[in-house]
Amino acid sequence: MQPVESSSVDAVGFDPARNELTIRFVDGGTYVYGMVPIAIFEALLDADSIGRFVNDRIKPRYPFRSA
């Protein structure tokens, strides 16, 4: 997990062997999103707004579970 600059996301991590993106939110919730391409993780790290990217490009498109 690596910390990120965001008002809603505390840290993110990526497991390339499983194509899983882990997101720890500022409110304390941690979720693992499956079937995420590495390019999406890289785009997340480069996004102007990480929170907006998560809401627009991650949450509606990838299955998730609580961690």
BATI-558753 format. One record per atom (N, C-alpha, C): atom name; x, y, z. Coordinates in pm, whole numbers, m for minus. Layout:
BEGIN
CA,X,Y,Z
...
end
This chain:
BEGIN
N,86,m119,0
CA,0,0,0
C,90,124,0
N,48,220,m78
CA,121,347,m81
C,25,461,m55
N,67,554,31
CA,m18,670,61
C,m38,755,m64
N,m154,820,m73
CA,m184,910,m184
C,m239,1041,m131
N,m227,1144,m214
CA,m280,1276,m180
C,m426,1281,m224
N,m516,1268,m129
CA,m659,1269,m160
C,m736,1298,m33
N,m849,1366,m47
CA,m932,1392,70
C,m1019,1272,106
N,m1032,1176,14
CA,m1117,1060,41
C,m1044,926,43
N,m928,920,m22
CA,m851,795,m29
C,m721,812,48
N,m696,717,139
CA,m576,722,221
C,m456,655,153
N,m479,535,95
CA,m370,460,34
C,m425,362,m69
N,m339,324,m164
CA,m377,227,m267
C,m264,125,m284
N,m301,10,m333
CA,m203,m93,m362
C,m252,m177,m478
N,m159,m244,m547
CA,m196,m325,m663
C,m120,m456,m661
N,m192,m566,m683
CA,m133,m699,m693
C,m142,m741,m840
N,m31,m730,m915
CA,m36,m761,m1058
C,m61,m909,m1087
N,m26,m997,m996
CA,m50,m1140,m1017
C,m199,m1172,m1016
N,m277,m1092,m942
CA,m421,m1115,m930
C,m505,m1007,m997
N,m438,m904,m1049
CA,m509,m787,m1104
C,m609,m733,m1003
N,m563,m716,m879
CA,m647,m663,m773
C,m595,m529,m724
N,m684,m436,m714
CA,m655,m302,m664
C,m716,m289,m525
N,m633,m256,m428
CA,m681,m235,m292
C,m683,m85,m265
N,m795,m38,m212
CA,m811,103,m179
C,m853,115,m33
N,m774,191,43
CA,m810,222,182
C,m859,367,184
N,m983,383,225
CA,m1044,515,227
C,m1015,586,359
N,m1023,717,358
CA,m996,798,476
C,m1090,760,591
N,m1213,722,558
CA,m1309,684,663
C,m1278,550,727
N,m1173,481,678
CA,m1130,355,738
C,m1168,231,662
N,m1261,239,568
CA,m1299,123,489
C,m1189,85,391
N,m1169,m45,373
CA,m1073,m95,276
C,m1144,m194,185
N,m1126,m176,54
CA,m1193,m260,m45
C,m1092,m309,m148
N,m1116,m430,m196
CA,m1034,m490,m300
C,m1119,m502,m425
N,m1073,m442,m534
CA,m1142,m443,m662
C,m1071,m542,m753
N,m1148,m634,m814
CA,m1090,m738,m897
C,m1093,m706,m1045
N,m1011,m779,m1120
CA,m1004,m770,m1266
C,m965,m630,m1314
N,m881,m562,m1238
CA,m839,m426,m1273
C,m708,m433,m1352
N,m705,m381,m1473
CA,m580,m379,m1551
C,m476,m286,m1486
N,m351,m321,m1502
CA,m242,m239,m1447
C,m250,m97,m1502
N,m295,m80,m1626
CA,m305,54,m1684
C,m403,142,m1606
N,m507,82,m1552
CA,m604,159,m1471
C,m538,202,m1340
N,m460,113,m1279
CA,m389,149,m1156
C,m292,264,m1183
N,m219,256,m1293
CA,m124,362,m1327
C,m198,494,m1353
N,m313,487,m1420
CA,m392,607,m1445
C,m445,666,m1314
N,m481,579,m1221
CA,m527,624,m1089
C,m417,706,m1020
N,m296,656,m1023
CA,m185,726,m958
C,m156,861,m1023
N,m185,872,m1153
CA,m158,997,m1226
C,m277,1092,m1230
N,m391,1050,m1175
CA,m514,1130,m1184
C,m501,1262,m1107
N,m561,1366,m1161
CA,m566,1495,m1092
C,m644,1484,m962
N,m751,1404,m965
CA,m833,1380,m846
C,m850,1229,m830
N,m783,1173,m731
CA,m791,1028,m708
C,m933,989,m668
N,m996,1065,m582
CA,m1131,1035,m540
C,m1229,1033,m656
N,m1219,1130,m743
CA,m1307,1136,m860
C,m1280,1018,m953
N,m1153,983,m971
CA,m1117,870,m1057
C,m1177,741,m1000
N,m1166,723,m870
CA,m1223,604,m807
C,m1374,599,m829
N,m1441,710,m807
CA,m1587,714,m822
C,m1632,695,m967
N,m1557,748,m1063
CA,m1597,743,m1203
C,m1547,620,m1278
N,m1426,574,m1246
CA,m1362,471,m1328
C,m1342,336,m1258
N,m1351,334,m1125
CA,m1328,208,m1052
C,m1459,151,m997
N,m1524,225,m912
CA,m1644,173,m843
C,m1751,117,m937
N,m1786,189,m1046
CA,m1894,135,m1130
C,m1854,21,m1222
N,m1724,m10,m1233
CA,m1679,m103,m1337
C,m1620,m234,m1286
N,m1576,m238,m1163
CA,m1502,m356,m1117
C,m1568,m417,m993
N,m1574,m551,m988
CA,m1631,m617,m869
C,m1542,m591,m749
N,m1601,m586,m630
CA,m1523,m556,m511
C,m1570,m639,m392
N,m1483,m642,m293
CA,m1514,m704,m165
C,m1446,m623,m55
N,m1498,m634,65
CA,m1432,m570,180
C,m1305,m646,211
N,m1206,m572,256
CA,m1079,m636,293
C,m1070,m648,443
end
